[in-house]
Amino acid sequence: MGSDLHLELDRPGGVRRSLTDSLREAVRGGRLAPGTRLPSSRSLAVDLGVARNTVAEAYADLVAEGWLVARQGSGTRVAERAAPAPAPRPVAAVRGNPLRRPVTPGHDLLSGRPDVSAFPRRAWLASTRRALASAPAAAFGLGDALGRPELRGALAGYLARARGVRAAPEQVVVCAGFGEVMDLLGRLLAGSGTLAVEGYGLWLHRDALGAAGCDVRPLTVDGGGACVEELGGREDVGAVLLTPAHQYPLGVALRADRRAAVLDWARTTGGLVLEDDYDGEFRYDRQRVGSLQGLDPDRVVYLGTASKSLAPGLRLAWMVVPERLVGLVRDLRVTSRSSTLDQLVLADFLDTGGYDRHVRAMRLRYRRRRDRLTSMLAEHAPHLEVRGINAGLHAVLALPDGTERSVVRAAARGGLALEGLERFRHPGHPAGVGGVPADAVVVGYAAPPDHGYAAALAALLDALPGVPEGRK
C-alpha cells in the first residue's frame, strides 16, 4: 500500500544514489507532502524494477537524514518537519504603487450569487446513492449528446409543472453551465442576422454571443422591461434575448402587452425569442410570472440553470428548444459536456421532490434576507429608493445623480464587493432613460452566509450617501 511515485533513476552515481536523490528532491520540492505514506520497499522495488534491498537502503538513508520516518505498523512516511518553507507571495501592484497589496473583500453583495453554504448536502448525498445504485452501465459511456434521458425527462416534467413550459423530453438539452448555453446559441444563430439584447443585462452573455459571431445590439429598457416595439423597425434582427420574468438586473417583469408583442414579432418575421429564466423560482409576491415559452413553444427557446437554485459549481444548465431545432443543436455537439453522475443525481433530486423542498426553503430564506435589507434601508436611508424586490436574489438601490462610482469605491475600501448599475449597461444604451435611475447599485442579498449577513449590510450602510454617522 502507498502512493504511486514518479522517480527518475538515470542520474549519475548508481541506482541507489539516484533513488535517494529523487526521493529527497520530491520531499524538498513539495511533491511528497508531509505525512504521505510511501510504498513498501517490496512494492516500489517491483514498480521500479530494482532490488528490494536498494529501496530499503535508500529509505534508511533518508530516515537518517530526517526526511522520512519509519514506524512499526505504519510504514514509511514523509516527516512532518520536512515540509518546504512556503515561497513568499508576490506583492501585486495596485494603481502604480508596487508595494500596496489589493484589498480582498470581506463581504459579498454581488448579484447573481446564491448562498452556497445552504447547499442541500444530505439530500444530495441520498440522491447520489440512489442514482449510483440504479444507473445502468451504459450511463457511464458518452451517451446522448443532448444529455441523459433521465434528467431530460425529469426537467420536462418539472418545468411544465413549476414554470408552465411546454416541452417533450426530446426537446430538452442539458449543458455544462450557462456558458455552454451561450456558446451553443451563438453558434446556432451566427449568420442569422442581428441579435437584440436588453440594454441592461449581464455583460458576460453579450460578450459570449459576440465572440461566437453574433452581431449584438441593444433594445431600450424602461420600467416595463425591454421595449420590444423597437423590433418592428429592425428587419435585420433574427433573434432577441430577454429576461421576461425578472429583468436582469432592474428586477421588473416584462409588461403583458410587450409579452404578446414580442411573440407576434417572432411569428411574423420567423425570428426566435431566447427566454432566460435565470431565477424564475424565486418570486415573493402572489403574482407568479409564467414562462413566455408556454405561450408559443415553436418560437421561444427556454433557458434555465441550477446555478441560482442549487449552486454554480454544479455546472448544470438546460435549454428547451423548438422541435425543428433539435437536430441542428445535436449537430453542434459531439457529446454532452456535463458530468453523467451529476445529471443522474439531479434527475433523482427532481423526481423524489428534493428539488422542490430545497427551492421552497431557499425562497423563504431569501425573502427574509430581502425583508431585512429593505427594513434596514427604510430605517437608516429612507431617502434612497429600493427597486426590483418582488423576486430574485438582488435589489436595485437608486442613488443621487453622480454618486454611483463614489459609492462603489467606498464599498471597496470597506471590504464590500458591490456593483454599480453602470456595469450592466450596454455601451450603446443611454443612461437614465425611461424611469431607470442614472445612478444605482445592484445589491445581491443571497450570497453571504447567515452569520455574515449583518456585517455585510453594515458595510453597505457605511458606503451610502446621506446616512448620518450615528446611524451607521
ROVEX-362135 format. One record per residue (C-alpha): residue number from 1; residue in three letters; x, z, y. Coordinates in steps of 0.05 Angstrom, whole numbers, plus 32768, in hexadecimal, padded with zeros to 4 digits. Example, Ala and Ser with C-alpha at 12.3 -4.5 7.8 and 13.67 -1.06 7.14 Angstrom:
REM residues 2
<1; ALA; <80F6; 809C; 7FA6>>
<2; SER; <8111; 808F; 7FEB>>
***
This chain:
REM residues 472
<1; MET; <8000; 8000; 8000>>
<2; GLY; <8016; 7FF6; 8048>>
<3; SER; <801A; 7FC0; 807D>>
<4; ASP; <802E; 7F78; 8073>>
<5; LEU; <8070; 7F6C; 8099>>
<6; HIS; <8091; 7F2F; 80B6>>
<7; LEU; <80DC; 7F3B; 80B2>>
<8; GLU; <8117; 7F0C; 80BB>>
<9; LEU; <814F; 7F14; 8088>>
<10; ASP; <817C; 7EDA; 809C>>
<11; ARG; <81A9; 7F03; 80CA>>
<12; PRO; <81F4; 7F0C; 80BF>>
<13; GLY; <820C; 7F49; 8098>>
<14; GLY; <81E5; 7F43; 8058>>
<15; VAL; <819E; 7F50; 8041>>
<16; ARG; <819E; 7F9C; 8049>>
<17; ARG; <81B9; 7F99; 8090>>
<18; SER; <8188; 7F61; 80A3>>
<19; LEU; <814E; 7F89; 8088>>
<20; THR; <8164; 7FC8; 80AC>>
<21; ASP; <816F; 7FA4; 80EE>>
<22; SER; <812C; 7F80; 80E9>>
<23; LEU; <8105; 7FC0; 80DB>>
<24; ARG; <8129; 7FE5; 8113>>
<25; GLU; <8119; 7FAE; 8145>>
<26; ALA; <80D0; 7FAC; 812E>>
<27; VAL; <80C9; 7FF6; 813D>>
<28; ARG; <80F1; 7FF4; 817E>>
<29; GLY; <80C9; 7FB9; 8198>>
<30; GLY; <8086; 7FD7; 8187>>
<31; ARG; <8071; 7FA6; 8150>>
<32; LEU; <806F; 7FE2; 8121>>
<33; ALA; <8049; 8019; 8145>>
<34; PRO; <8057; 8063; 813B>>
<35; GLY; <8034; 807D; 80FD>>
<36; THR; <8031; 8039; 80DB>>
<37; ARG; <8038; 803F; 8090>>
<38; LEU; <806B; 800F; 8073>>
<39; PRO; <8065; 7FED; 802F>>
<40; SER; <8084; 8010; 7FF4>>
<41; SER; <80CB; 7FFB; 7FE5>>
<42; ARG; <80B1; 7FD9; 7FA6>>
<43; SER; <807B; 7FB1; 7FCB>>
<44; LEU; <80A9; 7F9C; 8003>>
<45; ALA; <80DF; 7F88; 7FD3>>
<46; VAL; <80AE; 7F5B; 7FAE>>
<47; ASP; <8095; 7F3D; 7FF0>>
<48; LEU; <80DC; 7F2E; 8008>>
<49; GLY; <80F9; 7F1B; 7FC6>>
<50; VAL; <8131; 7F4E; 7FC9>>
<51; ALA; <8147; 7F89; 7F9E>>
<52; ARG; <811E; 7FC9; 7FA4>>
<53; ASN; <815E; 7FF1; 7FB0>>
<54; THR; <816D; 7FC6; 7FED>>
<55; VAL; <812A; 7FD9; 800C>>
<56; ALA; <8131; 8022; 7FF9>>
<57; GLU; <8177; 8025; 8019>>
<58; ALA; <815E; 8004; 8059>>
<59; TYR; <8125; 8036; 805E>>
<60; ALA; <8156; 806F; 8052>>
<61; ASP; <8184; 8056; 808A>>
<62; LEU; <814A; 8054; 80BC>>
<63; VAL; <8131; 8098; 80A6>>
<64; ALA; <8176; 80B4; 80B4>>
<65; GLU; <8176; 8092; 80F9>>
<66; GLY; <8132; 80AF; 810A>>
<67; TRP; <810B; 806E; 810C>>
<68; LEU; <80E3; 807E; 80CD>>
<69; VAL; <80CA; 80BC; 80A9>>
<70; ALA; <80C0; 80C3; 805E>>
<71; ARG; <8093; 80F9; 8041>>
<72; GLN; <8080; 8105; 7FF9>>
<73; GLY; <803A; 80EB; 7FED>>
<74; SER; <8032; 80C7; 802F>>
<75; GLY; <8067; 8091; 8029>>
<76; THR; <8095; 8077; 805F>>
<77; ARG; <807A; 8072; 80A6>>
<78; VAL; <8093; 8061; 80EB>>
<79; ALA; <80A9; 80A1; 810E>>
<80; GLU; <807B; 80B8; 8146>>
<81; ARG; <80B5; 80C0; 8176>>
<82; ALA; <80CD; 807A; 8169>>
<83; ALA; <809B; 805B; 8199>>
<84; PRO; <80BD; 8031; 81CF>>
<85; ALA; <80B5; 8048; 8216>>
<86; PRO; <807E; 8020; 8238>>
<87; ALA; <8096; 7FEA; 8266>>
<88; PRO; <8088; 7FF8; 82AF>>
<89; ARG; <8049; 7FD4; 82C6>>
<90; PRO; <8056; 7F9F; 82FC>>
<91; VAL; <803E; 7FB0; 8341>>
<92; ALA; <800B; 7F7D; 8358>>
<93; ALA; <8013; 7F61; 839E>>
<94; VAL; <7FD5; 7F6C; 83CA>>
<95; ARG; <7FCD; 7F42; 8408>>
<96; GLY; <8016; 7F3E; 841A>>
<97; ASN; <8029; 7F85; 8407>>
<98; PRO; <8053; 7F80; 83C7>>
<99; LEU; <8054; 7FCC; 83BD>>
<100; ARG; <8009; 7FDA; 83C2>>
<101; ARG; <7FE2; 7FDE; 8381>>
<102; PRO; <7F9C; 7FC1; 837E>>
<103; VAL; <7F63; 7FF3; 837C>>
<104; THR; <7F3E; 7FF4; 833A>>
<105; PRO; <7EF4; 8000; 8346>>
<106; GLY; <7EDC; 8043; 832C>>
<107; HIS; <7E93; 8030; 8330>>
<108; ASP; <7E6F; 7FEF; 831E>>
<109; LEU; <7E30; 7FD7; 8341>>
<110; LEU; <7E3B; 7F8E; 8332>>
<111; SER; <7DFD; 7F66; 831F>>
<112; GLY; <7DEF; 7F48; 82DB>>
<113; ARG; <7E10; 7F7F; 82B3>>
<114; PRO; <7DE9; 7FAC; 8283>>
<115; ASP; <7DFB; 7FF3; 8270>>
<116; VAL; <7E25; 7FE5; 8233>>
<117; SER; <7E2B; 802F; 8224>>
<118; ALA; <7DE2; 802B; 820E>>
<119; PHE; <7DEF; 7FF7; 81D8>>
<120; PRO; <7DC5; 800A; 819B>>
<121; ARG; <7DFF; 8016; 816C>>
<122; ARG; <7DD9; 803B; 8135>>
<123; ALA; <7DA0; 8008; 8131>>
<124; TRP; <7DD1; 7FCE; 8135>>
<125; LEU; <7DFA; 7FEC; 80FC>>
<126; ALA; <7DBB; 7FF2; 80D2>>
<127; SER; <7DAB; 7FA9; 80DF>>
<128; THR; <7DF3; 7F96; 80CE>>
<129; ARG; <7DEE; 7FB8; 808B>>
<130; ARG; <7DAC; 7F96; 807B>>
<131; ALA; <7DC5; 7F52; 8092>>
<132; LEU; <7E04; 7F57; 8068>>
<133; ALA; <7DDE; 7F6E; 802B>>
<134; SER; <7DAC; 7F35; 802D>>
<135; ALA; <7DD6; 7EFC; 8048>>
<136; PRO; <7DE0; 7EC2; 8018>>
<137; ALA; <7E28; 7EAC; 800B>>
<138; ALA; <7E19; 7E6A; 802F>>
<139; ALA; <7E0E; 7E92; 8070>>
<140; PHE; <7E58; 7E9B; 8078>>
<141; GLY; <7E67; 7E50; 8077>>
<142; LEU; <7E65; 7E24; 80B4>>
<143; GLY; <7E1A; 7E1B; 80AE>>
<144; ASP; <7DEB; 7DF9; 80DE>>
<145; ALA; <7E0A; 7DE4; 8120>>
<146; LEU; <7DCC; 7DFF; 8145>>
<147; GLY; <7DD2; 7E45; 8128>>
<148; ARG; <7DBA; 7E6E; 80EC>>
<149; PRO; <7D72; 7E60; 80D8>>
<150; GLU; <7D64; 7EAB; 80D3>>
<151; LEU; <7D74; 7EB6; 811C>>
<152; ARG; <7D53; 7E76; 8134>>
<153; GLY; <7D13; 7E8A; 8111>>
<154; ALA; <7D15; 7ED2; 812B>>
<155; LEU; <7D22; 7EBA; 8173>>
<156; ALA; <7CE9; 7E88; 8170>>
<157; GLY; <7CB9; 7EBF; 815C>>
<158; TYR; <7CD2; 7EF2; 818E>>
<159; LEU; <7CD4; 7EC2; 81C9>>
<160; ALA; <7C8D; 7EAA; 81BA>>
<161; ARG; <7C74; 7EF1; 81B7>>
<162; ALA; <7C9B; 7F10; 81F1>>
<163; ARG; <7CA7; 7ED6; 8221>>
<164; GLY; <7C71; 7EA3; 8212>>
<165; VAL; <7CA3; 7E6F; 81F9>>
<166; ARG; <7C86; 7E38; 81CD>>
<167; ALA; <7CBA; 7E21; 819A>>
<168; ALA; <7CC7; 7E14; 8151>>
<169; PRO; <7D06; 7E34; 8134>>
<170; GLU; <7D24; 7DEE; 812F>>
<171; GLN; <7D24; 7DEA; 817B>>
<172; VAL; <7D4E; 7E29; 8184>>
<173; VAL; <7D99; 7E21; 818F>>
<174; VAL; <7DC5; 7E5E; 8188>>
<175; CYS; <7E02; 7E5F; 81B5>>
<176; ALA; <7E41; 7E89; 81BD>>
<177; GLY; <7E2D; 7EA8; 81FF>>
<178; PHE; <7E0F; 7E8A; 823E>>
<179; GLY; <7E50; 7E66; 824E>>
<180; GLU; <7E45; 7E39; 8212>>
<181; VAL; <7DFD; 7E2D; 8227>>
<182; MET; <7E17; 7E13; 826A>>
<183; ASP; <7E4C; 7DE9; 8248>>
<184; LEU; <7E19; 7DC9; 8219>>
<185; LEU; <7DE8; 7DBC; 8251>>
<186; GLY; <7E1F; 7D9E; 827D>>
<187; ARG; <7E33; 7D6D; 8246>>
<188; LEU; <7DEA; 7D5E; 8236>>
<189; LEU; <7DD9; 7D4E; 827F>>
<190; ALA; <7E1A; 7D2D; 8295>>
<191; GLY; <7E0A; 7CE8; 82AF>>
<192; SER; <7DBF; 7CF4; 82B5>>
<193; GLY; <7DBE; 7CFE; 8300>>
<194; THR; <7DC5; 7D38; 8330>>
<195; LEU; <7DB7; 7D7E; 8316>>
<196; ALA; <7D91; 7DA8; 8349>>
<197; VAL; <7D9F; 7DF3; 834A>>
<198; GLU; <7D84; 7E2D; 8372>>
<199; GLY; <7DAA; 7E36; 83B4>>
<200; TYR; <7DB7; 7E7E; 839F>>
<201; GLY; <7DCF; 7E89; 8358>>
<202; LEU; <7E0A; 7E99; 832B>>
<203; TRP; <7E46; 7E70; 8340>>
<204; LEU; <7E61; 7E72; 82F9>>
<205; HIS; <7E27; 7E47; 82E2>>
<206; ARG; <7E30; 7E15; 831A>>
<207; ASP; <7E7A; 7E10; 830C>>
<208; ALA; <7E6F; 7E07; 82C1>>
<209; LEU; <7E3C; 7DD0; 82CB>>
<210; GLY; <7E67; 7DAE; 82FF>>
<211; ALA; <7EA4; 7DB1; 82D1>>
<212; ALA; <7E7B; 7D8F; 829A>>
<213; GLY; <7E6F; 7D53; 82C9>>
<214; CYS; <7E2D; 7D65; 82EA>>
<215; ASP; <7E21; 7D57; 8334>>
<216; VAL; <7E06; 7D9B; 8349>>
<217; ARG; <7DDC; 7D9E; 8389>>
<218; PRO; <7DB5; 7DD9; 83A6>>
<219; LEU; <7D6B; 7DE4; 83B3>>
<220; THR; <7D56; 7E11; 83EC>>
<221; VAL; <7D41; 7E57; 83D6>>
<222; ASP; <7D11; 7E82; 83FD>>
<223; GLY; <7CE2; 7EBD; 83F0>>
<224; GLY; <7CBA; 7E94; 83BD>>
<225; GLY; <7CF7; 7E7E; 8394>>
<226; ALA; <7D14; 7E38; 8392>>
<227; CYS; <7CF3; 7E04; 83C0>>
<228; VAL; <7CE5; 7DD3; 8387>>
<229; GLU; <7CBE; 7DA6; 83B6>>
<230; GLU; <7D02; 7D8D; 83CD>>
<231; LEU; <7D07; 7D69; 8389>>
<232; GLY; <7CD1; 7D38; 839F>>
<233; GLY; <7D00; 7D12; 83CC>>
<234; ARG; <7D3C; 7D13; 839D>>
<235; GLU; <7D38; 7CD9; 836D>>
<236; ASP; <7D7F; 7CE7; 8356>>
<237; VAL; <7D6E; 7D2B; 8337>>
<238; GLY; <7D69; 7D2B; 82EC>>
<239; ALA; <7D63; 7D76; 82DF>>
<240; VAL; <7D5A; 7DB7; 8304>>
<241; LEU; <7D74; 7DFC; 82F0>>
<242; LEU; <7D46; 7E36; 8304>>
<243; THR; <7D3E; 7E81; 82F9>>
<244; PRO; <7CF2; 7E81; 8302>>
<245; ALA; <7CE0; 7EC6; 82E6>>
<246; HIS; <7D13; 7EEB; 8312>>
<247; GLN; <7D3C; 7EC1; 8342>>
<248; TYR; <7D85; 7ED3; 833D>>
<249; PRO; <7D9A; 7EF8; 8365>>
<250; LEU; <7D61; 7EFD; 8399>>
<251; GLY; <7D31; 7F1A; 8365>>
<252; VAL; <7CF1; 7EF3; 8376>>
<253; ALA; <7CC5; 7ECF; 8345>>
<254; LEU; <7CB9; 7E84; 834E>>
<255; ARG; <7C77; 7E7C; 8372>>
<256; ALA; <7C3D; 7E64; 8347>>
<257; ASP; <7C33; 7E23; 836D>>
<258; ARG; <7C7D; 7E14; 8367>>
<259; ARG; <7C7B; 7E20; 831C>>
<260; ALA; <7C45; 7DEC; 8316>>
<261; ALA; <7C69; 7DBD; 8346>>
<262; VAL; <7CAB; 7DBD; 8321>>
<263; LEU; <7C88; 7DAD; 82DF>>
<264; ASP; <7C62; 7D74; 8301>>
<265; TRP; <7CA5; 7D59; 831B>>
<266; ALA; <7CC3; 7D5C; 82D5>>
<267; ARG; <7C87; 7D37; 82B6>>
<268; THR; <7C86; 7D02; 82EC>>
<269; THR; <7CD1; 7CF3; 82EE>>
<270; GLY; <7CE5; 7D03; 82A7>>
<271; GLY; <7D13; 7D3A; 82C1>>
<272; LEU; <7D25; 7D7B; 829E>>
<273; VAL; <7D19; 7DC2; 82B5>>
<274; LEU; <7D4E; 7DF4; 829D>>
<275; GLU; <7D2F; 7E39; 829C>>
<276; ASP; <7D62; 7E72; 829E>>
<277; ASP; <7D3B; 7EAF; 8287>>
<278; TYR; <7D77; 7EDD; 828C>>
<279; ASP; <7D53; 7F20; 8291>>
<280; GLY; <7D0A; 7F0F; 8283>>
<281; GLU; <7D00; 7F4E; 8258>>
<282; PHE; <7D0C; 7F7D; 8292>>
<283; ARG; <7CCF; 7F7A; 82BD>>
<284; TYR; <7CB7; 7FBC; 82DB>>
<285; ASP; <7C74; 7FAA; 82FA>>
<286; ARG; <7C34; 7F97; 82D5>>
<287; GLN; <7C38; 7F4E; 82E9>>
<288; ARG; <7C61; 7F30; 82B0>>
<289; VAL; <7C7C; 7EEB; 82BF>>
<290; GLY; <7C7A; 7EBF; 8281>>
<291; SER; <7CA9; 7E86; 8272>>
<292; LEU; <7CA3; 7E43; 8295>>
<293; GLN; <7CB3; 7E23; 8252>>
<294; GLY; <7C71; 7E3A; 8235>>
<295; LEU; <7C4C; 7E0E; 8267>>
<296; ASP; <7C71; 7DCE; 8254>>
<297; PRO; <7CA1; 7DD3; 8218>>
<298; ASP; <7CB0; 7D88; 821C>>
<299; ARG; <7CCE; 7D8C; 8261>>
<300; VAL; <7CEF; 7DD1; 8263>>
<301; VAL; <7D2F; 7DEA; 8241>>
<302; TYR; <7D2A; 7E35; 823A>>
<303; LEU; <7D6A; 7E5E; 823F>>
<304; GLY; <7D75; 7EA6; 822A>>
<305; THR; <7DAB; 7ED7; 8218>>
<306; ALA; <7DB8; 7F1B; 81F8>>
<307; SER; <7DEA; 7F2D; 822F>>
<308; LYS; <7DB9; 7F54; 825A>>
<309; SER; <7D8C; 7F70; 8223>>
<310; LEU; <7DC4; 7F85; 81F3>>
<311; ALA; <7E0C; 7F78; 8208>>
<312; PRO; <7E34; 7F3D; 8224>>
<313; GLY; <7E6A; 7F4B; 81EF>>
<314; LEU; <7E3C; 7F30; 81B8>>
<315; ARG; <7E44; 7EEA; 81D5>>
<316; LEU; <7DFE; 7ED5; 81BE>>
<317; ALA; <7DD1; 7EA7; 81E6>>
<318; TRP; <7D9C; 7E73; 81D6>>
<319; MET; <7D79; 7E35; 81ED>>
<320; VAL; <7D34; 7E1C; 81DB>>
<321; VAL; <7D36; 7DD0; 81E4>>
<322; PRO; <7CFF; 7D9C; 81E1>>
<323; GLU; <7CFA; 7D7B; 819C>>
<324; ARG; <7D14; 7D39; 81B6>>
<325; LEU; <7D56; 7D5A; 81CC>>
<326; VAL; <7D66; 7D7F; 818C>>
<327; GLY; <7D8C; 7D45; 816E>>
<328; LEU; <7DB4; 7D3A; 81AE>>
<329; VAL; <7DC8; 7D83; 81B0>>
<330; ARG; <7DDC; 7D82; 8167>>
<331; ASP; <7E08; 7D46; 8174>>
<332; LEU; <7E2D; 7D6D; 81AA>>
<333; ARG; <7E40; 7DA4; 8179>>
<334; VAL; <7E6C; 7D9F; 813C>>
<335; THR; <7E5A; 7DE5; 8126>>
<336; SER; <7E3D; 7E25; 8142>>
<337; ARG; <7E6F; 7E4F; 8168>>
<338; SER; <7E49; 7E90; 8161>>
<339; SER; <7E5C; 7EC4; 812D>>
<340; THR; <7E31; 7EBB; 80EF>>
<341; LEU; <7E2F; 7F06; 80E4>>
<342; ASP; <7E17; 7F15; 812B>>
<343; GLN; <7DE1; 7EE1; 8123>>
<344; LEU; <7DC9; 7F00; 80E3>>
<345; VAL; <7DCA; 7F45; 8101>>
<346; LEU; <7DA3; 7F31; 813F>>
<347; ALA; <7D70; 7F0E; 8112>>
<348; ASP; <7D65; 7F4F; 80EB>>
<349; PHE; <7D64; 7F77; 812C>>
<350; LEU; <7D2C; 7F4A; 8146>>
<351; ASP; <7D05; 7F48; 8105>>
<352; THR; <7D05; 7F94; 80FA>>
<353; GLY; <7CF0; 7FA5; 8141>>
<354; GLY; <7D32; 7FC3; 8156>>
<355; TYR; <7D39; 7F92; 818F>>
<356; ASP; <7CF4; 7FA2; 81AB>>
<357; ARG; <7D01; 7FED; 81A7>>
<358; HIS; <7D44; 7FE5; 81CA>>
<359; VAL; <7D28; 7FB9; 8202>>
<360; ARG; <7CF0; 7FEA; 820F>>
<361; ALA; <7D21; 8024; 8213>>
<362; MET; <7D4F; 7FFD; 8242>>
<363; ARG; <7D15; 7FE7; 826D>>
<364; LEU; <7D03; 8030; 8279>>
<365; ARG; <7D4C; 8042; 8284>>
<366; TYR; <7D57; 800B; 82B7>>
<367; ARG; <7D16; 8019; 82DA>>
<368; ARG; <7D2C; 8061; 82E4>>
<369; ARG; <7D6F; 8048; 82FF>>
<370; ARG; <7D4A; 801A; 8330>>
<371; ASP; <7D1C; 8052; 8347>>
<372; ARG; <7D57; 8080; 8353>>
<373; LEU; <7D79; 804A; 837D>>
<374; THR; <7D3C; 803B; 83A7>>
<375; SER; <7D2D; 8085; 83B2>>
<376; MET; <7D74; 8092; 83CA>>
<377; LEU; <7D71; 8057; 83FA>>
<378; ALA; <7D2C; 806B; 8414>>
<379; GLU; <7D47; 80B1; 8423>>
<380; HIS; <7D8C; 80A0; 843F>>
<381; ALA; <7D88; 8057; 8456>>
<382; PRO; <7D3F; 8049; 8468>>
<383; HIS; <7D55; 8015; 849A>>
<384; LEU; <7D6D; 7FE7; 8462>>
<385; GLU; <7D3B; 7FBD; 843B>>
<386; VAL; <7D3F; 7FBB; 83EF>>
<387; ARG; <7D27; 7F7B; 83CE>>
<388; GLY; <7D1D; 7F5E; 8388>>
<389; ILE; <7D0E; 7F9F; 8364>>
<390; ASN; <7CD2; 7F8A; 8339>>
<391; ALA; <7CFF; 7F74; 8300>>
<392; GLY; <7D46; 7F6C; 82E8>>
<393; LEU; <7D85; 7F95; 82EC>>
<394; HIS; <7D95; 7F90; 8336>>
<395; ALA; <7D78; 7F95; 837C>>
<396; VAL; <7D89; 7F71; 83BD>>
<397; LEU; <7D97; 7F9E; 83F9>>
<398; ALA; <7D8E; 7F7A; 843C>>
<399; LEU; <7DC2; 7F8D; 8470>>
<400; PRO; <7DC7; 7F85; 84BC>>
<401; ASP; <7DE2; 7F41; 84D0>>
<402; GLY; <7E2D; 7F3B; 84CC>>
<403; THR; <7E39; 7F79; 84A1>>
<404; GLU; <7E3B; 7F5E; 845A>>
<405; ARG; <7E86; 7F53; 8455>>
<406; SER; <7E97; 7F96; 8474>>
<407; VAL; <7E68; 7FBA; 8443>>
<408; VAL; <7E89; 7F97; 8407>>
<409; ARG; <7ECE; 7FA9; 8422>>
<410; ALA; <7EB9; 7FF1; 842E>>
<411; ALA; <7E9E; 7FF6; 83E7>>
<412; ALA; <7EDF; 7FDB; 83CB>>
<413; ARG; <7F07; 800F; 83F2>>
<414; GLY; <7EDA; 8044; 83D4>>
<415; GLY; <7EE6; 802C; 838D>>
<416; LEU; <7EA2; 8009; 8386>>
<417; ALA; <7E9A; 7FC3; 836A>>
<418; LEU; <7E63; 7FA2; 8393>>
<419; GLU; <7E51; 7F5A; 83A3>>
<420; GLY; <7E36; 7F3C; 83E3>>
<421; LEU; <7DFE; 7F09; 83E2>>
<422; GLU; <7E2C; 7ED4; 83FF>>
<423; ARG; <7E51; 7ED1; 83BD>>
<424; PHE; <7E12; 7EB4; 839B>>
<425; ARG; <7E02; 7E80; 83D1>>
<426; HIS; <7E11; 7E37; 83C2>>
<427; PRO; <7E41; 7E1B; 83F6>>
<428; GLY; <7E0C; 7DE7; 8408>>
<429; HIS; <7DD5; 7E1A; 8414>>
<430; PRO; <7DCD; 7E39; 845A>>
<431; ALA; <7DCD; 7E84; 8461>>
<432; GLY; <7D92; 7EAC; 8479>>
<433; VAL; <7D5A; 7E79; 8472>>
<434; GLY; <7D13; 7E7F; 8457>>
<435; GLY; <7D11; 7ECA; 845E>>
<436; VAL; <7D51; 7ED4; 8435>>
<437; PRO; <7D7E; 7F07; 8458>>
<438; ALA; <7DBE; 7EEA; 8475>>
<439; ASP; <7DE4; 7F29; 8461>>
<440; ALA; <7DD6; 7F53; 8424>>
<441; VAL; <7DF6; 7F73; 83E7>>
<442; VAL; <7DE0; 7F69; 839F>>
<443; VAL; <7DDD; 7FAE; 837E>>
<444; GLY; <7DE0; 7FAE; 8332>>
<445; TYR; <7DC5; 7FF1; 831B>>
<446; ALA; <7DCB; 7FE7; 82D0>>
<447; ALA; <7E16; 7FE8; 82C1>>
<448; PRO; <7E2B; 8030; 82D0>>
<449; PRO; <7E23; 8061; 8297>>
<450; ASP; <7DF3; 809A; 82A4>>
<451; HIS; <7E29; 80CC; 82B4>>
<452; GLY; <7E47; 809D; 82E9>>
<453; TYR; <7E09; 8084; 830B>>
<454; ALA; <7E03; 80BA; 8340>>
<455; ALA; <7E4B; 80B0; 8356>>
<456; ALA; <7E41; 8065; 835A>>
<457; LEU; <7E04; 806E; 8387>>
<458; ALA; <7E2A; 809E; 83B3>>
<459; ALA; <7E62; 806B; 83BA>>
<460; LEU; <7E2E; 8037; 83CE>>
<461; LEU; <7E11; 8064; 8402>>
<462; ASP; <7E56; 8070; 841F>>
<463; ALA; <7E5F; 8025; 842A>>
<464; LEU; <7E1D; 8017; 844C>>
<465; PRO; <7E16; 8010; 8497>>
<466; GLY; <7DEA; 803E; 84C1>>
<467; VAL; <7DEB; 8078; 8490>>
<468; PRO; <7DFD; 80BA; 84B3>>
<469; GLU; <7E3B; 80DC; 8497>>
<470; GLY; <7E13; 811B; 8487>>
<471; ARG; <7DE6; 80F4; 8458>>
<472; LYS; <7E1F; 80D3; 8431>>
***
